[in-house]
Amino acid sequence: MEERQPKPWEKWLKRFGVAGFLFFFLKGLVWLFIFFGAGKLLGC
């Protein structure tokens, strides 16, 4: 019986993992807060 080879994106996704997702998710939230805070300070 032949083993199924993982697709390249499956291998990449496993390597990236939950930790990578959380890092970029939190980083994006921080940038949103920075932009909204700057907008409020500038009165936009």
GROMACS elastic network, one bead per residue, 0.5 to 0.9 nm:
[ bonds ]
;  ai    aj funct       b0    kb
    6     9     6  0.81565   500
    6    10     6  0.61218   500
    6    11     6  0.64264   500
    7    10     6  0.52664   500
    7    11     6  0.65111   500
    7    12     6  0.88200   500
    8    11     6  0.52291   500
    8    12     6  0.62501   500
    8    13     6  0.86334   500
    9    13     6  0.59617   500
    9    14     6  0.85805   500
   10    13     6  0.50664   500
   10    14     6  0.62539   500
   10    15     6  0.86397   500
   11    14     6  0.53310   500
   11    15     6  0.63319   500
   11    16     6  0.86841   500
   12    15     6  0.51089   500
   12    16     6  0.60485   500
   12    17     6  0.85427   500
   13    16     6  0.50335   500
   13    17     6  0.60433   500
   14    17     6  0.51413   500
   14    18     6  0.85725   500
   15    20     6  0.88112   500
   16    19     6  0.73376   500
   16    20     6  0.54252   500
   16    21     6  0.73092   500
   17    20     6  0.56300   500
   17    21     6  0.65702   500
   17    22     6  0.89388   500
   18    21     6  0.50482   500
   18    22     6  0.61424   500
   18    23     6  0.85633   500
   19    22     6  0.52130   500
   19    23     6  0.61424   500
   19    24     6  0.88010   500
   20    23     6  0.51032   500
   20    24     6  0.63727   500
   20    25     6  0.84981   500
   21    24     6  0.54618   500
   21    25     6  0.60145   500
   21    26     6  0.85936   500
   22    26     6  0.59800   500
   22    27     6  0.83272   500
   23    26     6  0.54098   500
   23    27     6  0.60767   500
   23    28     6  0.86505   500
   24    28     6  0.60637   500
   24    29     6  0.86054   500
   25    28     6  0.52102   500
   25    29     6  0.63755   500
   25    30     6  0.88018   500
   26    30     6  0.61978   500
   26    31     6  0.87017   500
   27    30     6  0.51604   500
   27    31     6  0.64071   500
   27    32     6  0.87868   500
   28    31     6  0.51739   500
   28    32     6  0.62954   500
   28    33     6  0.87832   500
   29    32     6  0.50466   500
   29    33     6  0.62958   500
   29    34     6  0.86455   500
   30    33     6  0.51696   500
   30    34     6  0.62165   500
   30    35     6  0.87581   500
   31    35     6  0.62045   500
   31    36     6  0.85745   500
   32    35     6  0.52267   500
   32    36     6  0.61015   500
   32    37     6  0.83765   500
   33    36     6  0.51505   500
   33    37     6  0.58129   500
   33    38     6  0.83780   500
   34    37     6  0.51407   500
   34    38     6  0.60531   500
   34    39     6  0.85106   500
   35    38     6  0.51234   500
   35    39     6  0.60875   500
   35    40     6  0.86732   500
   36    40     6  0.62430   500
   36    41     6  0.86583   500
   37    40     6  0.51568   500
   37    41     6  0.61999   500
   37    42     6  0.86218   500
   38    41     6  0.50735   500
   38    42     6  0.61151   500
   38    43     6  0.84979   500
   38    44     6  0.87521   500
   39    42     6  0.52012   500
   39    43     6  0.60954   500
   39    44     6  0.52682   500
   40    44     6  0.60844   500
   41    44     6  0.78461   500
